[in-house]
């Protein structure tokens, strides 16, 4: 078994659904895309500039010779319906939550790579572009990475290693249906301005947690039921239909589901936030609890408005 085969076997044994190898040459197309976005959306230029540090992995990590790219499929978990439309699925199934079964995957992968005699560094590359280069994912018109079995309900994890490994053939573009513009139609704030082009400053997900406050009213009024994150452009995507298979429980969520509803969060005091919300989303500053309040109150208003059937996905009724 070659070292490359050993790496892929390691990834499969740990539970990753795909593993590919890419070279460390600069991601020039990524750089070009970021600069075009910065020019087109100057208000969001700083967000795109922050991403440029990942363009040339070999410059920041001179010893790196290859990139190992793995896919974690999180569309296997059951999510209580009471919160599925208010908090992004990615965050509810986040492996950074200590009770999530996948929480130690990257560390285990790193340890396994080191056991094979490799020098290893986690991350440091543009994940979606690395996944395309490694042949394990394709990019849809909404900008998300897709796999055949998991749709876009996946996470991409990468490791730089110091071995020259044979790269896998890159992926082709995602097979978005001809003429489909469901993701653009579903984007509440028109942040997805055209296929593959996203104005981050208007993305509902960013507006719920990262954008400077106060949010401009013309955007605030369009954010609908979302408290943290947004899945609209993914739930309407034809390539995602049937890809969410709720087979495993999210015990860390279901145990506190009643306190993660808009009604509860809208009136939650700081002490409850610290006990319930922050342990699940520990990477968010505790001071953001007021932002959660505001988002929840706005979400309650957003629930009054009719949610089109197109924003439903198979398997949404995960748990009572």
Secondary structure, DSSP 8 states (H G I E B T S, - for coil): --HHHHHHHHHHHHT-SEEEEEE-S--HHHHHHHHHHHHH-GGGHHHHHHHGGGS-HHHHSTT--EEEEEEEE-TTB--BHHHHTTB-HHHHT-TTSTTSTTTTHHHHHHHHHHHTT--EEE--S-HHHHHHHTTS-EE-TTS-EEBTTTBT-EEEEEEEESS--------------TT--HHHHH-TT--EEETTEE-GGG-HHHHHHTS-SS--HHHHTT-TT-SB---HHHHT-GGGTTT----B--HHHHTTGGGSSHHHHTT--HHHIIIIIHHHSTTS-GGGHHHHHHHHHHHHHHHHS---GGG--TT---B-
